[in-house]
Amino acid sequence: MIRLTINGKPKELSAPTGLVNYLESLDISTQFIAVGYNGEVIEKESFQEITLSEGDVVEIVRPVGGG
């Protein structure tokens, strides 16, 4: 079991998990999001290289329309 923080909330995953796999498990398309990973905004091209591990801090941001 690994513990990490996602969008400010503690989260537990059964094992280190690829970022893209995690996003897909939540039905989140990588096309319209930005991701902060341990304090840095990461490029979409790098999503495949990221494995969520113990202690990571992740922020997933989606645009919100409004007027």
DSSP file (Angstrom, degrees, kcal/mol; ACC not computed):
  #  RESIDUE AA STRUCTURE BP1 BP2  ACC     N-H-->O    O-->H-N    N-H-->O    O-->H-N    TCO  KAPPA ALPHA  PHI   PSI    X-CA   Y-CA   Z-CA
    1    1 A M              0   0    0      0, 0.0     2,-0.4     0, 0.0    13,-0.2   0.000 360.0 360.0 360.0 132.4    0.0    0.0    0.0
    2    2 A I  E     -A   13   0A   0     11,-2.9    11,-2.2    13,-0.1     2,-0.4  -0.912 360.0-146.6-116.5 147.7    1.3    3.5   -0.9
    3    3 A R  E     +A   12   0A   0     -2,-0.4    52,-3.7     9,-0.2     2,-0.3  -0.929  28.8 151.1-114.0 134.7    0.1    6.8    0.5
    4    4 A L  E     -A   11   0A   0      7,-2.5     7,-2.9    -2,-0.4     2,-0.5  -0.899  41.4-109.4-148.3 176.7    0.1   10.0   -1.5
    5    5 A T  E     -Ab  10  57A   0     51,-2.6    53,-3.2    -2,-0.3     2,-0.5  -0.968  27.4-175.7-118.6 125.1   -1.8   13.2   -1.7
    6    6 A I  E >  S-Ab   9  58A   0      3,-2.7     3,-1.7    -2,-0.5    53,-0.2  -0.980  74.7 -16.8-124.5 121.5   -4.1   13.9   -4.7
    7    7 A N  T 3  S-     0   0    0     51,-3.0    -1,-0.2    -2,-0.5    52,-0.1   0.879 129.2 -52.6  50.5  43.7   -5.8   17.3   -5.0
    8    8 A G  T 3  S+     0   0    0     50,-0.4    -1,-0.3     1,-0.2    51,-0.1   0.436 117.6 106.5  80.8   0.1   -5.1   18.0   -1.3
    9    9 A K  E <  S-A    6   0A   0     -3,-1.7    -3,-2.7     0, 0.0    -1,-0.2  -0.910  74.6-111.3-116.3 139.9   -6.6   14.8    0.0
   10   10 A P  E     -A    5   0A   0      0, 0.0     2,-0.3     0, 0.0    -5,-0.2  -0.414  41.0-177.7 -64.6 141.0   -4.8   11.7    1.3
   11   11 A K  E     -A    4   0A   0     -7,-2.9    -7,-2.5    -2,-0.1     2,-0.4  -0.984  17.1-150.3-140.3 147.5   -5.1    8.7   -1.0
   12   12 A E  E     -A    3   0A   0     -2,-0.3     2,-0.3    -9,-0.2    -9,-0.2  -0.978  10.3-171.7-120.8 135.7   -4.0    5.1   -0.8
   13   13 A L  E     -A    2   0A   0    -11,-2.2   -11,-2.9    -2,-0.4    -2,-0.0  -0.909  30.9-125.0-120.1 152.3   -3.1    3.0   -3.8
   14   14 A S  S    S-     0   0    0     -2,-0.3    -1,-0.1   -13,-0.2   -11,-0.1   0.776  88.0 -13.1 -68.8 -25.4   -2.4   -0.8   -3.7
   15   15 A A  S    S-     0   0    0    -14,-0.1    -1,-0.1   -13,-0.1   -13,-0.1  -0.969  97.2 -57.1-162.9 165.2    1.0   -0.3   -5.4
   16   16 A P        -     0   0    0      0, 0.0     2,-0.4     0, 0.0    37,-0.2  -0.328  62.8-164.0 -51.6 136.0    3.0    2.2   -7.4
   17   17 A T  E     -E   52   0B   0     35,-1.5    35,-3.6    -4,-0.0     2,-0.1  -0.977  22.0-109.5-133.9 137.4    0.8    3.1  -10.4
   18   18 A G  E  >  -E   51   0B   0     -2,-0.4     4,-2.5    33,-0.3    33,-0.3  -0.398  27.9-127.4 -62.6 140.5    1.4    4.9  -13.7
   19   19 A L  H  > S+     0   0    0     31,-2.6     4,-2.7    28,-0.4     5,-0.2   0.919 109.6  50.1 -56.4 -46.7   -0.1    8.3  -13.8
   20   20 A V  H  > S+     0   0    0     27,-0.5     4,-2.6    30,-0.3    -1,-0.2   0.911 110.6  49.9 -62.0 -42.1   -1.9    7.6  -17.1
   21   21 A N  H  > S+     0   0    0      2,-0.2     4,-2.0     1,-0.2    -1,-0.2   0.908 111.0  49.8 -62.2 -41.3   -3.4    4.3  -15.7
   22   22 A Y  H  X S+     0   0    0     -4,-2.5     4,-0.9     2,-0.2    -2,-0.2   0.939 111.6  47.8 -62.4 -47.3   -4.6    6.2  -12.6
   23   23 A L  H ><>S+     0   0    0     -4,-2.7     5,-2.5     1,-0.2     3,-0.8   0.910 111.0  51.4 -61.1 -42.5   -6.2    8.9  -14.7
   24   24 A E  H ><5S+     0   0    0     -4,-2.6     3,-1.7     1,-0.2    -1,-0.2   0.864 103.0  59.2 -62.8 -35.6   -7.9    6.3  -16.9
   25   25 A S  H 3<5S+     0   0    0     -4,-2.0    -1,-0.2     1,-0.3    -2,-0.2   0.755 108.8  45.7 -65.0 -22.4   -9.2    4.5  -13.8
   26   26 A L  T <<5S-     0   0    0     -4,-0.9    -1,-0.3    -3,-0.8    -2,-0.2   0.310 116.6-115.8 -98.2   6.4  -11.0    7.8  -12.9
   27   27 A D  T < 5 +     0   0    0     -3,-1.7     2,-0.6     1,-0.2    -3,-0.2   0.868  64.4 150.7  57.9  39.3  -12.3    8.2  -16.5
   28   28 A I      < -     0   0    0     -5,-2.5     2,-0.3    -6,-0.1    -1,-0.2  -0.908  41.4-139.5-104.0 121.6  -10.2   11.4  -16.9
   29   29 A S    >   -     0   0    0     -2,-0.6     3,-0.7     1,-0.1    -5,-0.0  -0.622   4.7-144.3 -77.5 133.7   -9.0   12.2  -20.4
   30   30 A T  G >  S+     0   0    0     -2,-0.3     3,-0.8     1,-0.2    -1,-0.1   0.597  88.6  80.4 -72.5  -8.9   -5.5   13.5  -20.5
   31   31 A Q  G 3  S+     0   0    0      1,-0.2    -1,-0.2     3,-0.0    13,-0.1   0.866  99.5  32.0 -67.1 -37.0   -6.5   15.8  -23.3
   32   32 A F  G <  S+     0   0    0     -3,-0.7     2,-0.3     2,-0.0    -1,-0.2  -0.099 103.8  84.1-118.5  36.5   -8.1   18.5  -21.2
   33   33 A I    <   -     0   0    0     -3,-0.8     2,-0.4    29,-0.2    29,-0.2  -0.905  55.4-146.8-132.7 162.1   -6.1   18.5  -17.9
   34   34 A A  E     -C   61   0A   0     27,-2.3    27,-2.9    -2,-0.3     2,-0.4  -0.960  19.1-154.2-121.1 147.0   -3.0   19.9  -16.3
   35   35 A V  E     -CD  60  42A   0      7,-0.5     7,-2.6    -2,-0.4     2,-0.5  -0.984   8.3-160.0-128.8 128.6   -1.1   17.9  -13.7
   36   36 A G  E     -CD  59  41A   0     23,-2.8    23,-2.5    -2,-0.4     2,-0.5  -0.912  13.6-169.3-100.1 131.4    1.2   19.1  -11.0
   37   37 A Y  E >   -CD  58  40A   0      3,-3.4     3,-1.2    -2,-0.5    21,-0.2  -0.950  68.0 -25.2-129.0 110.8    3.5   16.5   -9.7
   38   38 A N  T 3  S-     0   0    0     19,-3.6    -1,-0.1    -2,-0.5    20,-0.1   0.894 130.5 -42.8  51.8  44.9    5.6   17.1   -6.6
   39   39 A G  T 3  S+     0   0    0     18,-0.4     2,-0.4     1,-0.2    -1,-0.2   0.432 120.9  97.0  88.9   0.0    5.4   20.9   -7.1
   40   40 A E  E <  S-D   37   0A   0     -3,-1.2    -3,-3.4     0, 0.0     2,-0.4  -0.970  71.2-126.4-124.9 138.9    6.1   21.0  -10.8
   41   41 A V  E     -D   36   0A   0     -2,-0.4     2,-0.3    -5,-0.3    -5,-0.2  -0.674  34.0-147.8 -76.1 129.9    3.6   21.2  -13.7
   42   42 A I  E     -D   35   0A   0     -7,-2.6    -7,-0.5    -2,-0.4     2,-0.1  -0.790  12.1-112.9-107.2 147.2    4.4   18.4  -16.1
   43   43 A E    >   -     0   0    0     -2,-0.3     3,-1.9     1,-0.1     4,-0.5  -0.423  25.4-120.5 -70.5 145.6    4.1   18.3  -19.8
   44   44 A K  G >  S+     0   0    0      1,-0.3     3,-1.3     2,-0.2     4,-0.4   0.842 113.6  63.1 -55.1 -34.1    1.5   16.0  -21.3
   45   45 A E  G 3  S+     0   0    0      1,-0.3     3,-0.3     2,-0.1    -1,-0.3   0.729 101.5  52.4 -64.6 -20.4    4.2   14.2  -23.2
   46   46 A S  G X> S+     0   0    0     -3,-1.9     3,-1.4     1,-0.2     4,-0.6   0.514  79.6  94.1 -93.4  -6.3    5.7   13.2  -19.8
   47   47 A F  G X4 S+     0   0    0     -3,-1.3     3,-1.3    -4,-0.5   -27,-0.5   0.884  82.1  55.8 -54.4 -41.3    2.6   11.7  -18.4
   48   48 A Q  G 34 S+     0   0    0     -4,-0.4    -1,-0.3    -3,-0.3    -2,-0.1   0.756 104.1  55.1 -63.9 -24.1    3.6    8.2  -19.5
   49   49 A E  G <4 S+     0   0    0     -3,-1.4     2,-0.4    -4,-0.1    -1,-0.3   0.601  88.1  95.5 -85.9 -11.8    6.9    8.4  -17.7
   50   50 A I    <<  -     0   0    0     -3,-1.3   -31,-2.6    -4,-0.6     2,-0.5  -0.683  49.8-172.8 -90.6 128.8    5.4    9.2  -14.2
   51   51 A T  E     -E   18   0B   0     -2,-0.4     2,-0.3   -33,-0.3   -33,-0.3  -0.983  25.9-128.5-116.6 121.0    4.8    6.5  -11.7
   52   52 A L  E     +E   17   0B   0    -35,-3.6   -35,-1.5    -2,-0.5     2,-0.2  -0.528  40.8 170.5 -70.3 127.9    2.8    7.5   -8.6
   53   53 A S    >   -     0   0    0     -2,-0.3     3,-2.1   -37,-0.2   -51,-0.0  -0.778  39.9 -50.2-134.9 174.0    4.8    6.4   -5.5
   54   54 A E  T 3  S+     0   0    0      1,-0.3   -50,-0.2    -2,-0.2    -1,-0.1  -0.180 121.1   8.6 -49.4 128.0    4.8    6.7   -1.8
   55   55 A G  T 3  S+     0   0    0    -52,-3.7    -1,-0.3     1,-0.2   -51,-0.2   0.370  88.0 148.1  84.5  -4.5    4.7   10.4   -0.6
   56   56 A D    <   -     0   0    0     -3,-2.1   -51,-2.6   -53,-0.3     2,-0.5  -0.260  37.7-146.8 -63.8 151.9    3.9   11.9   -4.0
   57   57 A V  E     -b    5   0A   0    -53,-0.2   -19,-3.6     2,-0.0     2,-0.4  -0.988  20.9-178.4-122.1 121.0    1.8   15.1   -4.2
   58   58 A V  E     -bC   6  37A   0    -53,-3.2   -51,-3.0    -2,-0.5     2,-0.5  -0.960  15.0-167.6-125.8 135.6   -0.4   15.4   -7.3
   59   59 A E  E     - C   0  36A   0    -23,-2.5   -23,-2.8    -2,-0.4     2,-0.6  -0.991   6.3-165.3-120.4 123.3   -2.7   18.1   -8.4
   60   60 A I  E     - C   0  35A   0     -2,-0.5     2,-0.5   -25,-0.2   -25,-0.2  -0.944  10.7-170.4-110.2 119.4   -5.1   17.3  -11.3
   61   61 A V  E     - C   0  34A   0    -27,-2.9   -27,-2.3    -2,-0.6    -2,-0.0  -0.937   7.3-173.0-118.6 128.5   -6.7   20.4  -12.8
   62   62 A R        -     0   0    0     -2,-0.5   -29,-0.2   -29,-0.2     2,-0.1  -0.936  31.9-108.4-115.8 141.9   -9.5   20.5  -15.3
   63   63 A P        -     0   0    0      0, 0.0     2,-0.5     0, 0.0   -31,-0.0  -0.389  29.3-152.4 -66.6 145.4  -10.8   23.7  -17.0
   64   64 A V        -     0   0    0     -2,-0.1     2,-0.1     2,-0.0     0, 0.0  -0.983   7.3-141.2-122.9 124.3  -14.2   24.9  -15.9
   65   65 A G        +     0   0    0     -2,-0.5     2,-0.3     2,-0.0     0, 0.0  -0.445  37.5 134.5 -79.6 156.2  -16.4   26.9  -18.2
   66   66 A G              0   0    0     -2,-0.1    -2,-0.0     1,-0.1     0, 0.0  -0.977 360.0 360.0 178.3 178.1  -18.4   29.8  -17.0
   67   67 A G              0   0    0     -2,-0.3    -1,-0.1     0, 0.0    -2,-0.0   0.428 360.0 360.0-128.8 360.0  -19.5   33.3  -17.6
